Amino acid sequence: MRLPQRAIPLLLAGLVLAGCASGPRDDLSLVPAALDQETSSQGYFTQPLRYTRVPEGCKGTCPKLVVDSLTFPGHPRLGTLVDYALASMTWLDQDRPAPYETIAEFETYYLKTAAARDEVNLIARTRYRNADLTTIELTSGQYQTGMAHGITGTQFINWDNGAEKVLTLDDLLQAGSLGAFNERLRAAHAQWLLEHADSIDTMADFKRMWPFAPTDNVALTDLGLVAKYQSYEIAPYAWGQPELLIPYAELNDILRPRYLPPAR
């Protein structure tokens, strides 16, 4: 369900534009000094893209495709990337490539092949944005007829507005700091377990069944770096998709300076 972070830049291979801006200097912060829980309105302008599709002429119970996404007027590369990424997140067969690349192509395929009670929801939201950065959360939710419950997957895109490119975890981290980052993430996981201790019968059994795991599915936000996990990765399905937050103050020696708030 989740498009691997390392795969996202490959989707841009055919979208390179002439005259693309060069990357920012490493000593210039792209994260503002004033941080709060409200996303900035000074970043890319967005417009909603919402529609529902069912097979033409279908009566009664019909398969459904619901799209609740975003467009980025003036920035077609990012809009195209979001479209490609959401479409890729719908394909569950790991042994065969998807027979489509875009949401429009997926729609044609899906409405021809879906069972009556099938439903797909494709969602894109800006999680954080300022003049330099855009963080997008992509969600693909699917229910296929006969499933005990639906399947939901989430993928973050961290986008450098100036360079017009995806920022991978390697781009965000200082050289050689992956191990330190994973240790900070492990500490955030330990804190998260303590905060949910009342919902856990036996902590030792929970840790054995749902051990900590690193992830590259991370997002730059106002408060720090958020890591988000898929269902079943570190907790039972009923717990949804856990998020771990590492505040910027704990990442001073890990993130590249441009992705930290400037010192006050």
CYANA upper distance limits for C-alpha pairs under 8 A (distance plus 0.5 A):
  1 MET  CA     89 MET  CA      5.48
  1 MET  CA     90 THR  CA      6.77
  1 MET  CA     91 TRP  CA      7.44
  1 MET  CA     92 LEU  CA      6.78
  1 MET  CA    140 SER  CA      7.59
  1 MET  CA    151 ILE  CA      8.35
  1 MET  CA    152 THR  CA      7.45
  1 MET  CA    153 GLY  CA      5.32
  1 MET  CA    154 THR  CA      7.95
  2 ARG  CA     89 MET  CA      6.05
  2 ARG  CA    153 GLY  CA      5.83
  2 ARG  CA    154 THR  CA      6.37
  2 ARG  CA    155 GLN  CA      6.28
  2 ARG  CA    230 GLN  CA      8.46
  3 LEU  CA      7 ALA  CA      7.28
  3 LEU  CA      8 ILE  CA      7.74
  3 LEU  CA     85 ALA  CA      7.39
  3 LEU  CA     88 SER  CA      7.16
  3 LEU  CA     89 MET  CA      6.15
  3 LEU  CA    155 GLN  CA      7.00
  4 PRO  CA      8 ILE  CA      7.43
  4 PRO  CA    155 GLN  CA      8.29
  4 PRO  CA    217 ASN  CA      8.32
  5 GLN  CA    155 GLN  CA      8.10
  5 GLN  CA    156 PHE  CA      8.27
  5 GLN  CA    157 ILE  CA      8.30
  5 GLN  CA    168 THR  CA      6.94
  5 GLN  CA    169 LEU  CA      8.37
  5 GLN  CA    216 ASP  CA      6.98
  5 GLN  CA    217 ASN  CA      6.96
  6 ARG  CA    168 THR  CA      7.09
  7 ALA  CA     11 LEU  CA      7.72
  8 ILE  CA     12 LEU  CA      7.94
  8 ILE  CA     85 ALA  CA      7.73
  8 ILE  CA    166 VAL  CA      7.82
  9 PRO  CA     13 ALA  CA      7.71
  9 PRO  CA    165 LYS  CA      8.17
  9 PRO  CA    166 VAL  CA      6.66
 11 LEU  CA     15 LEU  CA      8.40
 11 LEU  CA     81 LEU  CA      7.16
 11 LEU  CA     84 TYR  CA      7.68
 11 LEU  CA     85 ALA  CA      8.35
 12 LEU  CA     16 VAL  CA      7.07
 12 LEU  CA     77 ARG  CA      8.20
 12 LEU  CA     81 LEU  CA      7.35
 15 LEU  CA     77 ARG  CA      6.84
 16 VAL  CA     20 CYS  CA      8.28
 16 VAL  CA     77 ARG  CA      8.49
 20 CYS  CA    163 ALA  CA      7.29
 20 CYS  CA    164 GLU  CA      7.75
 21 ALA  CA    162 GLY  CA      6.60
 21 ALA  CA    163 ALA  CA      5.45
 21 ALA  CA    164 GLU  CA      7.67
 22 SER  CA    162 GLY  CA      7.93
 22 SER  CA    163 ALA  CA      5.89
 23 GLY  CA    162 GLY  CA      7.41
 23 GLY  CA    163 ALA  CA      5.36
 24 PRO  CA     28 LEU  CA      7.71
 24 PRO  CA    162 GLY  CA      7.80
 24 PRO  CA    163 ALA  CA      7.66
 25 ARG  CA    258 ARG  CA      8.19
 26 ASP  CA    256 ARG  CA      7.61
 26 ASP  CA    257 PRO  CA      6.84
 26 ASP  CA    258 ARG  CA      5.92
 27 ASP  CA    257 PRO  CA      6.62
 27 ASP  CA    258 ARG  CA      6.47
 28 LEU  CA    257 PRO  CA      7.75
 28 LEU  CA    258 ARG  CA      5.72
 29 SER  CA    257 PRO  CA      6.74
 29 SER  CA    258 ARG  CA      4.30
 29 SER  CA    259 TYR  CA      6.47
 29 SER  CA    260 LEU  CA      6.74
 29 SER  CA    261 PRO  CA      6.81
 29 SER  CA    262 PRO  CA      6.55
 30 LEU  CA    132 ASP  CA      6.20
 30 LEU  CA    133 LEU  CA      7.46
 30 LEU  CA    258 ARG  CA      5.84
 30 LEU  CA    259 TYR  CA      6.31
 30 LEU  CA    260 LEU  CA      7.88
 30 LEU  CA    261 PRO  CA      8.00
 31 VAL  CA    130 ASN  CA      8.31
 31 VAL  CA    132 ASP  CA      8.29
 31 VAL  CA    133 LEU  CA      8.40
 31 VAL  CA    258 ARG  CA      7.60
 31 VAL  CA    259 TYR  CA      6.33
 31 VAL  CA    260 LEU  CA      6.32
 31 VAL  CA    261 PRO  CA      5.38
 31 VAL  CA    262 PRO  CA      7.83
 32 PRO  CA    261 PRO  CA      5.97
 32 PRO  CA    262 PRO  CA      7.42
 33 ALA  CA    261 PRO  CA      5.42
 33 ALA  CA    262 PRO  CA      5.96
 33 ALA  CA    263 ALA  CA      7.90
 33 ALA  CA    264 ARG  CA      7.79
 34 ALA  CA    261 PRO  CA      8.48
 35 LEU  CA    222 ASP  CA      5.92
 35 LEU  CA    223 LEU  CA      7.03
 36 ASP  CA    222 ASP  CA      6.32
 36 ASP  CA    223 LEU  CA      7.23
 37 GLN  CA    222 ASP  CA      6.51
 37 GLN  CA    223 LEU  CA      7.43
 38 GLU  CA    222 ASP  CA      7.90
 39 THR  CA    127 ARG  CA      7.61
 39 THR  CA    128 TYR  CA      5.45
 39 THR  CA    129 ARG  CA      6.34
 39 THR  CA    130 ASN  CA      8.01
 39 THR  CA    222 ASP  CA      7.50
 40 SER  CA    128 TYR  CA      7.40
 40 SER  CA    129 ARG  CA      5.89
 40 SER  CA    130 ASN  CA      5.64
 41 SER  CA    129 ARG  CA      7.64
 41 SER  CA    130 ASN  CA      7.30
 42 GLN  CA    129 ARG  CA      7.95
 42 GLN  CA    130 ASN  CA      5.88
 42 GLN  CA    131 ALA  CA      5.99
 43 GLY  CA    129 ARG  CA      5.88
 43 GLY  CA    130 ASN  CA      4.76
 43 GLY  CA    131 ALA  CA      4.73
 43 GLY  CA    132 ASP  CA      7.44
 43 GLY  CA    133 LEU  CA      7.70
 43 GLY  CA    134 THR  CA      7.54
 44 TYR  CA     72 PHE  CA      7.38
 44 TYR  CA    129 ARG  CA      7.96
 44 TYR  CA    130 ASN  CA      8.16
 44 TYR  CA    131 ALA  CA      7.61
 44 TYR  CA    134 THR  CA      7.82
 44 TYR  CA    161 ASN  CA      8.47
 45 PHE  CA     72 PHE  CA      6.65
 45 PHE  CA     73 PRO  CA      7.22
 46 THR  CA     70 LEU  CA      6.85
 46 THR  CA     71 THR  CA      6.20
 46 THR  CA     72 PHE  CA      5.34
 46 THR  CA     73 PRO  CA      7.14
 47 GLN  CA     70 LEU  CA      6.13
 47 GLN  CA     71 THR  CA      5.73
 47 GLN  CA     72 PHE  CA      6.98
 47 GLN  CA     73 PRO  CA      7.93
 48 PRO  CA     68 ASP  CA      7.68
 48 PRO  CA     69 SER  CA      6.50
 48 PRO  CA     70 LEU  CA      5.13
 48 PRO  CA     71 THR  CA      6.82
 49 LEU  CA     67 VAL  CA      7.69
 49 LEU  CA     68 ASP  CA      6.32
 49 LEU  CA     69 SER  CA      5.42
 49 LEU  CA     70 LEU  CA      5.62
 49 LEU  CA     71 THR  CA      6.98
 50 ARG  CA     66 VAL  CA      8.12
 50 ARG  CA     67 VAL  CA      5.85
 50 ARG  CA     68 ASP  CA      5.00
 50 ARG  CA     69 SER  CA      6.74
 51 TYR  CA     66 VAL  CA      6.57
 51 TYR  CA     67 VAL  CA      5.92
 51 TYR  CA     68 ASP  CA      7.35
 52 THR  CA     64 LYS  CA      7.51
 52 THR  CA     65 LEU  CA      6.11
 52 THR  CA     66 VAL  CA      4.98
 52 THR  CA     67 VAL  CA      6.79
 53 ARG  CA     64 LYS  CA      6.30
 53 ARG  CA     65 LEU  CA      5.58
 53 ARG  CA     66 VAL  CA      7.04
 54 VAL  CA     58 CYS  CA      7.60
 54 VAL  CA     62 CYS  CA      6.93
 54 VAL  CA     63 PRO  CA      6.43
 54 VAL  CA     64 LYS  CA      5.43
 54 VAL  CA     65 LEU  CA      7.03
 54 VAL  CA    111 LEU  CA      7.27
 55 PRO  CA     62 CYS  CA      7.73
 55 PRO  CA     63 PRO  CA      7.70
 55 PRO  CA     64 LYS  CA      8.38
 55 PRO  CA    111 LEU  CA      5.98
 55 PRO  CA    112 LYS  CA      8.04
 58 CYS  CA     62 CYS  CA      6.64
 61 THR  CA    116 ALA  CA      6.33
 61 THR  CA    117 ARG  CA      6.99
 62 CYS  CA    115 ALA  CA      8.27
 62 CYS  CA    116 ALA  CA      5.18
 62 CYS  CA    117 ARG  CA      6.60
 62 CYS  CA    118 ASP  CA      8.14
 63 PRO  CA    111 LEU  CA      7.61
 63 PRO  CA    114 ALA  CA      6.62
 63 PRO  CA    115 ALA  CA      6.67
 63 PRO  CA    116 ALA  CA      5.33
 63 PRO  CA    117 ARG  CA      5.83
 63 PRO  CA    118 ASP  CA      5.26
 63 PRO  CA    119 GLU  CA      6.08
 64 LYS  CA    111 LEU  CA      8.38
 64 LYS  CA    117 ARG  CA      8.44
 64 LYS  CA    118 ASP  CA      7.03
 64 LYS  CA    119 GLU  CA      5.24
 64 LYS  CA    120 VAL  CA      6.90
 65 LEU  CA    107 GLU  CA      7.87
 65 LEU  CA    119 GLU  CA      6.38
 65 LEU  CA    120 VAL  CA      5.41
 65 LEU  CA    121 ASN  CA      6.57
 65 LEU  CA    122 LEU  CA      8.47
 66 VAL  CA    119 GLU  CA      8.32
 66 VAL  CA    120 VAL  CA      6.67
 66 VAL  CA    121 ASN  CA      5.23
 66 VAL  CA    122 LEU  CA      6.79
 67 VAL  CA    121 ASN  CA      6.42
 67 VAL  CA    122 LEU  CA      5.38
 67 VAL  CA    123 ILE  CA      6.69
 68 ASP  CA    121 ASN  CA      8.11
 68 ASP  CA    122 LEU  CA      6.59
 68 ASP  CA    123 ILE  CA      5.26
 68 ASP  CA    124 ALA  CA      7.02
 69 SER  CA    122 LEU  CA      7.45
 69 SER  CA    123 ILE  CA      5.52
 69 SER  CA    124 ALA  CA      4.94
 69 SER  CA    125 ARG  CA      7.43
 70 LEU  CA     79 GLY  CA      7.89
 70 LEU  CA    124 ALA  CA      6.52
 70 LEU  CA    125 ARG  CA      7.57
 71 THR  CA     79 GLY  CA      5.84
 72 PHE  CA     76 PRO  CA      7.00
 72 PHE  CA     78 LEU  CA      7.42
 72 PHE  CA     79 GLY  CA      6.06
 75 HIS  CA     79 GLY  CA      7.21
 76 PRO  CA     80 THR  CA      6.46
 77 ARG  CA     81 LEU  CA      6.65
 77 ARG  CA    164 GLU  CA      8.25
 78 LEU  CA     82 VAL  CA      6.72
 78 LEU  CA    164 GLU  CA      8.25
 79 GLY  CA     83 ASP  CA      6.82
 80 THR  CA     84 TYR  CA      6.67
 81 LEU  CA     85 ALA  CA      6.44
 82 VAL  CA     86 LEU  CA      6.58
 82 VAL  CA    124 ALA  CA      8.14
 82 VAL  CA    138 LEU  CA      8.31
 83 ASP  CA     87 ALA  CA      6.78
 83 ASP  CA    102 THR  CA      6.41
 83 ASP  CA    103 ILE  CA      6.52
 84 TYR  CA     88 SER  CA      6.66
 84 TYR  CA    101 GLU  CA      6.39
 84 TYR  CA    102 THR  CA      5.49
 84 TYR  CA    103 ILE  CA      7.43
 85 ALA  CA     89 MET  CA      6.78
 86 LEU  CA     90 THR  CA      7.44
 86 LEU  CA    102 THR  CA      8.46
 86 LEU  CA    103 ILE  CA      7.60
 86 LEU  CA    122 LEU  CA      7.03
 86 LEU  CA    123 ILE  CA      8.35
 86 LEU  CA    138 LEU  CA      7.19
 86 LEU  CA    139 THR  CA      7.90
 86 LEU  CA    140 SER  CA      7.26
 87 ALA  CA     91 TRP  CA      8.14
 87 ALA  CA    100 TYR  CA      8.18
 87 ALA  CA    101 GLU  CA      6.70
 87 ALA  CA    102 THR  CA      5.87
 87 ALA  CA    103 ILE  CA      5.49
 87 ALA  CA    106 PHE  CA      6.90
 88 SER  CA     98 ALA  CA      7.88
 88 SER  CA    101 GLU  CA      7.17
 88 SER  CA    102 THR  CA      8.29
 89 MET  CA    140 SER  CA      6.71
 89 MET  CA    153 GLY  CA      7.94
 90 THR  CA    140 SER  CA      6.93
 90 THR  CA    142 GLN  CA      8.16
 91 TRP  CA     98 ALA  CA      6.54
 93 ASP  CA     97 PRO  CA      8.07
 93 ASP  CA     98 ALA  CA      8.37
 99 PRO  CA    109 TYR  CA      8.46
100 TYR  CA    105 GLU  CA      5.84
100 TYR  CA    106 PHE  CA      6.10
100 TYR  CA    109 TYR  CA      8.11
101 GLU  CA    105 GLU  CA      6.94
101 GLU  CA    106 PHE  CA      7.58
102 THR  CA    106 PHE  CA      6.63
103 ILE  CA    107 GLU  CA      6.48
104 ALA  CA    108 THR  CA      7.03
105 GLU  CA    109 TYR  CA      6.88
106 PHE  CA    110 TYR  CA      6.30
107 GLU  CA    111 LEU  CA      6.48
108 THR  CA    112 LYS  CA      6.98
109 TYR  CA    113 THR  CA      6.82
110 TYR  CA    114 ALA  CA      5.98
114 ALA  CA    118 ASP  CA      6.53
115 ALA  CA    144 GLN  CA      7.91
115 ALA  CA    145 THR  CA      6.89
116 ALA  CA    145 THR  CA      7.84
117 ARG  CA    143 TYR  CA      8.44
117 ARG  CA    144 GLN  CA      7.38
117 ARG  CA    145 THR  CA      5.82
118 ASP  CA    142 GLN  CA      8.09
118 ASP  CA    143 TYR  CA      5.99
118 ASP  CA    144 GLN  CA      5.07
118 ASP  CA    145 THR  CA      5.88
119 GLU  CA    142 GLN  CA      6.29
119 GLU  CA    143 TYR  CA      5.73
119 GLU  CA    144 GLN  CA      7.19
120 VAL  CA    140 SER  CA      7.75
120 VAL  CA    141 GLY  CA      6.18
120 VAL  CA    142 GLN  CA      5.02
120 VAL  CA    143 TYR  CA      7.00
121 ASN  CA    139 THR  CA      8.35
121 ASN  CA    140 SER  CA      6.31
121 ASN  CA    141 GLY  CA      5.48
121 ASN  CA    142 GLN  CA      6.92
122 LEU  CA    138 LEU  CA      8.13
122 LEU  CA    139 THR  CA      6.41
122 LEU  CA    140 SER  CA      5.28
122 LEU  CA    141 GLY  CA      7.02
123 ILE  CA    138 LEU  CA      6.25
123 ILE  CA    139 THR  CA      5.52
123 ILE  CA    140 SER  CA      6.96
124 ALA  CA    136 ILE  CA      7.22
124 ALA  CA    137 GLU  CA      6.24
124 ALA  CA    138 LEU  CA      5.09
124 ALA  CA    139 THR  CA      6.91
125 ARG  CA    136 ILE  CA      6.09
125 ARG  CA    137 GLU  CA      5.77
125 ARG  CA    138 LEU  CA      7.13
126 THR  CA    134 THR  CA      7.56
126 THR  CA    135 THR  CA      6.26
126 THR  CA    136 ILE  CA      4.86
126 THR  CA    137 GLU  CA      6.66
127 ARG  CA    134 THR  CA      8.38
127 ARG  CA    135 THR  CA      5.88
127 ARG  CA    136 ILE  CA      5.85
127 ARG  CA    137 GLU  CA      6.53
127 ARG  CA    221 THR  CA      7.49
128 TYR  CA    133 LEU  CA      8.29
128 TYR  CA    134 THR  CA      6.48
128 TYR  CA    135 THR  CA      5.47
128 TYR  CA    136 ILE  CA      7.62
128 TYR  CA    220 LEU  CA      7.64
128 TYR  CA    221 THR  CA      5.85
128 TYR  CA    222 ASP  CA      7.34
129 ARG  CA    133 LEU  CA      5.92
129 ARG  CA    134 THR  CA      4.84
129 ARG  CA    135 THR  CA      6.50
129 ARG  CA    221 THR  CA      8.49
130 ASN  CA    134 THR  CA      7.07
131 ALA  CA    161 ASN  CA      7.86
132 ASP  CA    160 ASP  CA      6.72
132 ASP  CA    161 ASN  CA      5.63
132 ASP  CA    162 GLY  CA      6.78
133 LEU  CA    158 ASN  CA      7.70
133 LEU  CA    159 TRP  CA      6.23
133 LEU  CA    160 ASP  CA      5.52
133 LEU  CA    161 ASN  CA      5.93
134 THR  CA    157 ILE  CA      8.49
134 THR  CA    158 ASN  CA      6.53
134 THR  CA    159 TRP  CA      5.55
134 THR  CA    160 ASP  CA      7.19
134 THR  CA    161 ASN  CA      7.29
135 THR  CA    156 PHE  CA      7.46
135 THR  CA    157 ILE  CA      6.16
135 THR  CA    158 ASN  CA      5.07
135 THR  CA    159 TRP  CA      6.62
135 THR  CA    219 ALA  CA      6.91
135 THR  CA    220 LEU  CA      6.97
135 THR  CA    221 THR  CA      7.92
136 ILE  CA    156 PHE  CA      6.16
136 ILE  CA    157 ILE  CA      5.60
136 ILE  CA    158 ASN  CA      7.07
136 ILE  CA    159 TRP  CA      8.49
137 GLU  CA    154 THR  CA      7.36
137 GLU  CA    155 GLN  CA      6.45
137 GLU  CA    156 PHE  CA      5.18
137 GLU  CA    157 ILE  CA      7.04
138 LEU  CA    154 THR  CA      5.98
138 LEU  CA    155 GLN  CA      5.63
138 LEU  CA    156 PHE  CA      6.62
138 LEU  CA    157 ILE  CA      8.27
139 THR  CA    152 THR  CA      7.47
139 THR  CA    153 GLY  CA      6.18
139 THR  CA    154 THR  CA      4.97
139 THR  CA    155 GLN  CA      7.09
140 SER  CA    152 THR  CA      6.15
140 SER  CA    153 GLY  CA      5.84
140 SER  CA    154 THR  CA      7.01
141 GLY  CA    150 GLY  CA      7.37
141 GLY  CA    151 ILE  CA      6.17
141 GLY  CA    152 THR  CA      4.73
141 GLY  CA    153 GLY  CA      6.97
142 GLN  CA    150 GLY  CA      5.94
142 GLN  CA    151 ILE  CA      5.71
142 GLN  CA    152 THR  CA      6.83
143 TYR  CA    147 MET  CA      7.28
143 TYR  CA    149 HIS  CA      7.28
143 TYR  CA    150 GLY  CA      4.81
143 TYR  CA    151 ILE  CA      6.86
144 GLN  CA    150 GLY  CA      7.67
152 THR  CA    230 GLN  CA      8.02
152 THR  CA    231 SER  CA      7.81
153 GLY  CA    230 GLN  CA      6.39
153 GLY  CA    231 SER  CA      8.10
154 THR  CA    228 LYS  CA      8.26
154 THR  CA    229 TYR  CA      8.37
154 THR  CA    230 GLN  CA      7.25
155 GLN  CA    217 ASN  CA      6.81
156 PHE  CA    217 ASN  CA      6.56
156 PHE  CA    218 VAL  CA      6.81
156 PHE  CA    219 ALA  CA      6.51
157 ILE  CA    166 VAL  CA      7.19
157 ILE  CA    167 LEU  CA      8.02
157 ILE  CA    219 ALA  CA      7.70
158 ASN  CA    166 VAL  CA      6.27
158 ASN  CA    167 LEU  CA      5.82
158 ASN  CA    168 THR  CA      7.89
158 ASN  CA    219 ALA  CA      6.78
158 ASN  CA    220 LEU  CA      7.35
159 TRP  CA    164 GLU  CA      7.31
159 TRP  CA    165 LYS  CA      6.22
159 TRP  CA    166 VAL  CA      5.18
159 TRP  CA    167 LEU  CA      6.34
160 ASP  CA    164 GLU  CA      5.91
160 ASP  CA    165 LYS  CA      5.96
160 ASP  CA    166 VAL  CA      6.85
160 ASP  CA    167 LEU  CA      7.15
161 ASN  CA    165 LYS  CA      7.77
167 LEU  CA    171 ASP  CA      6.03
167 LEU  CA    172 LEU  CA      7.22
168 THR  CA    172 LEU  CA      7.05
169 LEU  CA    173 LEU  CA      6.76
169 LEU  CA    216 ASP  CA      6.57
169 LEU  CA    218 VAL  CA      7.87
170 ASP  CA    174 GLN  CA      8.23
170 ASP  CA    175 ALA  CA      8.44
172 LEU  CA    255 LEU  CA      6.19
172 LEU  CA    256 ARG  CA      6.38
172 LEU  CA    259 TYR  CA      7.31
173 LEU  CA    177 SER  CA      6.81
173 LEU  CA    178 LEU  CA      7.45
173 LEU  CA    254 ILE  CA      6.28
173 LEU  CA    255 LEU  CA      4.97
173 LEU  CA    256 ARG  CA      5.99
174 GLN  CA    253 ASP  CA      8.27
174 GLN  CA    254 ILE  CA      6.10
174 GLN  CA    255 LEU  CA      5.98
174 GLN  CA    256 ARG  CA      5.51
177 SER  CA    181 PHE  CA      6.62
177 SER  CA    254 ILE  CA      6.14
178 LEU  CA    182 ASN  CA      6.70
178 LEU  CA    254 ILE  CA      8.39
179 GLY  CA    183 GLU  CA      6.84
180 ALA  CA    184 ARG  CA      6.86
180 ALA  CA    254 ILE  CA      7.44
181 PHE  CA    185 LEU  CA      6.68
181 PHE  CA    251 LEU  CA      8.34
181 PHE  CA    254 ILE  CA      6.85
182 ASN  CA    186 ARG  CA      6.51
182 ASN  CA    214 PRO  CA      6.69
183 GLU  CA    187 ALA  CA      6.75
184 ARG  CA    188 ALA  CA      6.75
184 ARG  CA    246 ILE  CA      7.60
184 ARG  CA    250 GLU  CA      8.15
185 LEU  CA    189 HIS  CA      6.66
185 LEU  CA    214 PRO  CA      7.77
185 LEU  CA    244 LEU  CA      7.87
185 LEU  CA    246 ILE  CA      7.42
186 ARG  CA    190 ALA  CA      6.77
186 ARG  CA    212 PHE  CA      7.24
186 ARG  CA    213 ALA  CA      8.48
186 ARG  CA    214 PRO  CA      8.26
187 ALA  CA    191 GLN  CA      6.82
188 ALA  CA    192 TRP  CA      6.62
188 ALA  CA    244 LEU  CA      6.49
188 ALA  CA    245 LEU  CA      7.09
188 ALA  CA    246 ILE  CA      6.94
189 HIS  CA    193 LEU  CA      6.75
189 HIS  CA    212 PHE  CA      7.46
189 HIS  CA    244 LEU  CA      6.93
190 ALA  CA    194 LEU  CA      6.96
191 GLN  CA    195 GLU  CA      6.81
192 TRP  CA    196 HIS  CA      6.91
192 TRP  CA    244 LEU  CA      7.56
193 LEU  CA    197 ALA  CA      6.42
196 HIS  CA    200 ILE  CA      7.36
197 ALA  CA    201 ASP  CA      8.49
197 ALA  CA    203 MET  CA      7.92
200 ILE  CA    206 PHE  CA      7.54
201 ASP  CA    206 PHE  CA      8.40
202 THR  CA    206 PHE  CA      6.73
203 MET  CA    207 LYS  CA      6.65
204 ALA  CA    208 ARG  CA      6.74
205 ASP  CA    209 MET  CA      6.68
206 PHE  CA    210 TRP  CA      6.20
206 PHE  CA    211 PRO  CA      8.16
207 LYS  CA    211 PRO  CA      5.36
207 LYS  CA    212 PHE  CA      8.09
210 TRP  CA    233 GLU  CA      7.76
210 TRP  CA    234 ILE  CA      5.32
210 TRP  CA    235 ALA  CA      6.02
210 TRP  CA    236 PRO  CA      8.27
211 PRO  CA    234 ILE  CA      6.57
212 PHE  CA    234 ILE  CA      6.67
213 ALA  CA    233 GLU  CA      8.09
213 ALA  CA    234 ILE  CA      7.43
215 THR  CA    227 ALA  CA      7.54
215 THR  CA    228 LYS  CA      8.36
215 THR  CA    229 TYR  CA      7.92
216 ASP  CA    227 ALA  CA      8.02
217 ASN  CA    227 ALA  CA      6.27
217 ASN  CA    228 LYS  CA      6.43
217 ASN  CA    229 TYR  CA      7.80
218 VAL  CA    225 LEU  CA      7.02
218 VAL  CA    226 VAL  CA      5.89
218 VAL  CA    227 ALA  CA      4.81
218 VAL  CA    228 LYS  CA      6.85
219 ALA  CA    225 LEU  CA      6.09
219 ALA  CA    226 VAL  CA      5.61
219 ALA  CA    227 ALA  CA      7.01
220 LEU  CA    224 GLY  CA      6.78
220 LEU  CA    225 LEU  CA      5.44
220 LEU  CA    226 VAL  CA      7.10
220 LEU  CA    259 TYR  CA      8.48
221 THR  CA    225 LEU  CA      6.57
221 THR  CA    226 VAL  CA      7.47
223 LEU  CA    247 PRO  CA      6.33
223 LEU  CA    248 TYR  CA      7.21
224 GLY  CA    245 LEU  CA      6.99
224 GLY  CA    246 ILE  CA      6.05
224 GLY  CA    247 PRO  CA      4.68
224 GLY  CA    248 TYR  CA      5.08
225 LEU  CA    245 LEU  CA      6.34
225 LEU  CA    246 ILE  CA      5.77
225 LEU  CA    247 PRO  CA      6.92
225 LEU  CA    248 TYR  CA      7.43
226 VAL  CA    243 GLU  CA      7.02
226 VAL  CA    244 LEU  CA      6.13
226 VAL  CA    245 LEU  CA      5.04
226 VAL  CA    246 ILE  CA      6.87
227 ALA  CA    243 GLU  CA      6.10
227 ALA  CA    244 LEU  CA      5.65
227 ALA  CA    245 LEU  CA      6.96
228 LYS  CA    241 GLN  CA      7.16
228 LYS  CA    242 PRO  CA      6.39
228 LYS  CA    243 GLU  CA      4.96
228 LYS  CA    244 LEU  CA      6.97
229 TYR  CA    233 GLU  CA      6.70
229 TYR  CA    234 ILE  CA      7.69
229 TYR  CA    241 GLN  CA      5.85
229 TYR  CA    242 PRO  CA      5.95
229 TYR  CA    243 GLU  CA      6.93
230 GLN  CA    240 GLY  CA      8.13
230 GLN  CA    241 GLN  CA      5.57
230 GLN  CA    242 PRO  CA      7.81
231 SER  CA    235 ALA  CA      7.45
231 SER  CA    236 PRO  CA      7.38
231 SER  CA    237 TYR  CA      5.74
231 SER  CA    239 TRP  CA      8.01
231 SER  CA    240 GLY  CA      6.07
231 SER  CA    241 GLN  CA      5.66
231 SER  CA    242 PRO  CA      8.29
232 TYR  CA    236 PRO  CA      5.66
232 TYR  CA    237 TYR  CA      5.91
234 ILE  CA    242 PRO  CA      8.24
235 ALA  CA    239 TRP  CA      6.74
235 ALA  CA    240 GLY  CA      8.44
235 ALA  CA    242 PRO  CA      8.14
236 PRO  CA    240 GLY  CA      8.05
246 ILE  CA    250 GLU  CA      7.12
246 ILE  CA    251 LEU  CA      7.92
247 PRO  CA    251 LEU  CA      7.46
248 TYR  CA    252 ASN  CA      7.21
248 TYR  CA    260 LEU  CA      6.96
248 TYR  CA    261 PRO  CA      8.02
251 LEU  CA    255 LEU  CA      6.22
251 LEU  CA    260 LEU  CA      8.40
252 ASN  CA    257 PRO  CA      8.17
252 ASN  CA    260 LEU  CA      7.66
255 LEU  CA    259 TYR  CA      6.78
255 LEU  CA    260 LEU  CA      7.29
256 ARG  CA    260 LEU  CA      7.54
257 PRO  CA    261 PRO  CA      8.50
